[in-house]
Amino acid sequence: MRNMSRKQLVLVGGGHAHVFVLEAFARRPMSGLEITLLTKEPMAPYSGMLPGFVAGHYRLDECLIDLKRLCDAAGVHLIEGAAVGIDREKRRVFLANGSPLPYDVLSLDVGITPDVDEIAGADAHALLVKPVSLFAPKWQALVARATASDGPRRIVAIGGGAAGVELILAARYRLTASQTWEQRRQDPFTYTLIAGTGILPGHPPRAQRLARAALTERGIDVVEHDTAVEIAPHHIRLRSGRQIASDAAIVSTKAKAPAWFADTGLARDAAGYLALRPTLQTLTDEDIFAAGDCATVIEHPRPKSGVFAVRQGPILARQLRGHLETRLLDPFVPQGAYLSLVSLGEKSAIASRGSFAAAGHWAWLWKDWIDRRFMNRFNR
Ligand SMILES: Cc1cc2nc3c(=O)[nH]c(=O)nc-3n(C[C@H](O)[C@H](O)[C@H](O)COP(=O)(O)OP(=O)(O)OC[C@H]3O[C@@H](n4cnc5c(N)ncnc54)[C@H](O)[C@@H]3O)c2cc1C
């Protein structure tokens, strides 16, 4: 039961920025404030570790943040459900089941939605990487089926970004490990990456070269400058008309903003993401904040990536507290260059920052250390 005589802070989505908010209010509670977290998934996936889960380096539970425990520690109500709309005049968020959730201050960290509108059959036949809670059991089922003699053998990843590159290499590593030497010789898996505009767009040319070399060395066919338009149970059709044999298609292509944003009346950028001021308040409504992939700071746009969602976390916590205490908020300028770590299936990775890029086991150890430190911070 919520005590409505107190101020209500409602957090929607248990994304990377909101876990910092939960931590900050657990460490330093605010009197007269009640906090509610509305989340689709009480165990929030940390997708940076997902390729490691696919490769078999991590168990699934090692890649999930226990939001319930975090909420208990912070004295926060957790409601399991999805927000589908906002009545800004009456200051209420609507849940998918129709119930309203009143707020004084609202914060949104709901991530992206996969955009497969242009790939026919994707909903029925693809393994969509997001939401991770649906992807993980599908991947585990695929690994189990792959050991059978009539199981899937032709594995395809669609999407040339870091996620697509990491996932096809991780899938190869895991499935190769599941076969004996004799099976590998007689009944081999084949792997294809359909990379759209190219490998690792937005990364420095040296990182792209290293990734291409890693894919080629591991026998993965790379299709660049072509996109998937149809996924069928045993083939994928490309825009050029070419067909690729496929028994399993892992899709991590374009992302889009959640569709329900369109009816909130909040200003959005050209791609539909919430438009923010440098204070992380929405342009339209100063009582509504947002962070992570679902929003764009109009003056300082940055790539949609976990790095920026994580960096915004402590800032968002400070801004929410400041706003609830009716203080003037400082604008936040995100960093420009950032470290990117792309894992290569086995315990090796490409590290890049600015124009620098290098690969090796040391880069994987670095990524593993960063990821585990993040998870320990919130799961301990
Ligand atoms: C395979 C893969 C590997 C990646 N590796 C990296 C990496 O190494 N480094 C990196 O920087 N980035 C990486 N990324 C990108 C990174 O995962 C995202 O940028 C990051 O998760 C964005 O965080 P977020 O807080 O915006 O949203 P998310 O982490 O997506 O969290 C949003 C949460 O909100 C919940 N939610 C959604 N809609 C609603 C709703 N309507 N109501 C209530 N709850 C809702 C979701 O269930 C989810 O738990 C990777 C992505 C993938 C797919």
The ligand as a Gaussian input file, in Angstrom:
#p B3LYP/6-31G(d) Opt

LIG

0 1
 C       24.060000      -8.890000     -26.988000
 C       24.269000      -7.476000     -26.535000
 C       25.506000      -7.111000     -26.020000
 C       25.727000      -5.815000     -25.609000
 N       26.959000      -5.496000     -25.117000
 C       27.208000      -4.237000     -24.722000
 C       28.495000      -3.884000     -24.192000
 O       29.402000      -4.722000     -24.092000
 N       28.691000      -2.587000     -23.826000
 C       27.715000      -1.651000     -23.952000
 O       27.954000      -0.494000     -23.618000
 N       26.502000      -1.943000     -24.432000
 C       26.214000      -3.217000     -24.813000
 N       24.979000      -3.531000     -25.303000
 C       23.940000      -2.484000     -25.341000
 C       23.310000      -2.368000     -23.964000
 O       22.787000      -3.595000     -23.587000
 C       22.186000      -1.341000     -23.932000
 O       22.657000      -0.147000     -24.482000
 C       21.725000      -1.133000     -22.490000
 O       21.106000      -2.287000     -22.013000
 C       20.777000       0.040000     -22.376000
 O       20.402000       0.160000     -21.035000
 P       19.017000       0.812000     -20.652000
 O       19.096000       1.098000     -19.195000
 O       18.693000       1.932000     -21.547000
 O       17.892000      -0.287000     -20.962000
 P       17.797000      -1.837000     -20.698000
 O       19.023000      -2.403000     -20.138000
 O       17.266000      -2.419000     -21.965000
 O       16.688000      -1.957000     -19.572000
 C       15.350000      -1.565000     -19.762000
 C       14.494000      -2.325000     -18.786000
 O       13.176000      -1.772000     -18.810000
 C       12.216000      -2.813000     -18.852000
 N       11.043000      -2.283000     -19.592000
 C       10.948000      -2.095000     -20.929000
 N        9.753000      -1.561000     -21.240000
 C        9.082000      -1.424000     -20.065000
 C        7.802000      -0.926000     -19.732000
 N        6.955000      -0.456000     -20.672000
 N        7.415000      -0.939000     -18.435000
 C        8.254000      -1.413000     -17.467000
 N        9.504000      -1.895000     -17.734000
 C        9.907000      -1.885000     -19.009000
 C       12.903000      -3.935000     -19.622000
 O       12.304000      -5.160000     -19.293000
 C       14.341000      -3.802000     -19.133000
 O       14.574000      -4.587000     -17.993000
 C       24.711000      -4.831000     -25.712000
 C       23.456000      -5.196000     -26.208000
 C       23.231000      -6.507000     -26.618000
 C       21.881000      -6.884000     -27.155000

